[in-house]
Amino acid sequence: MNSTTKKWTLTLVVAAAVGSAGWIANALAQRNMSDDMEMMKKMMMNRPAAMKKADSSIQAEKQKALKAGKYGCCLKHPCDFCALKMGQCPCGMHAKEDKPVCNECKGSWYAGDGAVPGKTPDQIKTLPRPLGM
């Protein structure tokens, strides 16, 4: 084998190893994410009945506020924080006007759930978390 053939062979081996490493890392990350989601589903199913009832009530009230036009969230999956603390959500309007949004919305933007076109997570502002909330 001449030196040119050895170099090409080594290059192909290195490229295959790097490509495989990326695929393996991605597969492991997907498996870990799947494991995390499964764990969270189990935790949700094992919540105390009072917590399940409270969640159900919040979701029902949030739907009423959405229908009444009082829940304009900036997320694809509207936040629960505003429903729980204010009974309405101004975060969509605030995000469009470069005003602060609730902490749940801010974090959800970084998780890829933002819904205001042209905005990035770094452009979304949030107020400091008030004491007692």
C-alpha positions in Angstrom: 0.0 0.0 0.0 1.5 3.3 -1.0 1.5 6.5 1.2 -1.4 8.1 -0.7 -3.6 5.0 -0.2 -2.7 4.9 3.5 -3.6 8.6 3.9 -7.0 8.1 2.2 -7.7 4.9 4.2 -6.8 6.7 7.5 -9.0 9.7 6.4 -12.0 7.4 5.7 -11.5 5.6 9.1 -11.4 8.9 11.0 -14.4 10.2 9.1 -16.4 7.0 9.9 -15.4 7.2 13.5 -16.4 10.8 13.9 -19.7 10.2 12.1 -20.4 7.2 14.3 -19.6 9.1 17.4 -22.1 11.8 16.5 -24.8 9.2 15.7 -24.1 7.4 19.0 -24.2 10.6 21.0 -27.5 11.6 19.4 -29.0 8.1 20.0 -28.0 8.3 23.7 -29.4 11.8 24.1 -32.7 10.6 22.5 -32.8 7.6 24.8 -32.1 9.7 27.9 -34.8 12.2 26.8 -37.2 9.3 26.3 -36.3 8.0 29.8 -36.8 11.5 31.3 -40.2 11.8 29.6 -41.2 8.4 30.9 -40.2 9.3 34.4 -42.2 12.5 34.3 -45.3 10.7 33.0 -45.0 8.3 35.9 -44.7 11.2 38.4 -47.7 12.9 36.9 -49.8 9.7 37.2 -48.8 9.3 40.8 -49.7 12.9 41.9 -52.1 13.2 44.9 -55.7 13.4 43.8 -56.0 17.0 45.1 -53.2 18.0 42.7 -54.9 16.3 39.8 -58.1 18.0 40.6 -56.4 21.4 41.0 -54.7 20.9 37.6 -58.0 20.0 36.0 -59.7 23.1 37.4 -56.9 25.3 36.2 -57.0 23.9 32.7 -60.8 24.4 32.6 -60.6 28.0 33.7 -57.7 28.6 31.2 -60.0 27.3 28.4 -62.7 29.7 29.5 -60.2 32.6 29.5 -59.0 31.6 26.0 -62.5 31.6 24.6 -63.2 35.0 26.2 -60.1 36.4 24.6 -58.3 37.0 27.9 -55.6 34.4 27.4 -53.1 35.7 24.8 -50.0 33.6 25.6 -46.8 33.8 23.7 -46.4 30.1 23.6 -47.5 27.3 21.3 -48.7 25.5 24.5 -50.1 28.3 26.7 -48.6 28.7 30.1 -50.3 27.8 33.4 -48.6 30.4 35.6 -50.7 33.3 34.4 -53.9 31.2 34.7 -53.0 30.3 38.3 -51.8 33.7 39.4 -53.9 36.1 37.3 -56.7 34.3 35.6 -55.6 35.7 32.2 -52.4 36.0 30.2 -50.9 39.1 28.6 -47.6 37.5 27.6 -48.3 37.3 23.9 -49.0 41.0 23.7 -46.0 41.8 25.9 -43.6 39.7 23.9 -44.7 41.4 20.7 -44.2 44.8 22.4 -40.8 43.8 23.9 -42.3 43.9 27.4 -41.6 41.3 30.0 -43.4 38.0 30.1 -44.0 35.5 33.0 -41.1 33.2 34.1 -42.9 30.1 32.7 -43.1 31.7 29.3 -39.5 32.9 29.3 -38.2 29.4 30.2 -40.5 27.8 27.6 -39.0 30.0 24.9 -35.7 28.4 25.6 -37.4 25.0 25.3 -38.5 25.8 21.8 -42.2 26.6 22.6 -42.2 30.3 21.6 -45.0 31.3 19.2 -44.3 35.0 18.4 -42.9 35.2 14.8 -39.6 36.9 14.5 -38.7 36.6 18.2 -35.9 34.5 19.7 -35.5 33.4 23.3 -32.8 35.9 23.9 -35.2 38.8 22.9 -37.9 37.7 25.4 -37.7 39.7 28.6 -39.0 38.6 32.0 -39.6 40.3 35.3 -37.8 39.2 38.4 -39.8 36.6 40.3 -41.8 38.4 43.0 -41.5 37.2 46.6 -44.3 34.8 47.6 -45.0 33.5 44.0 
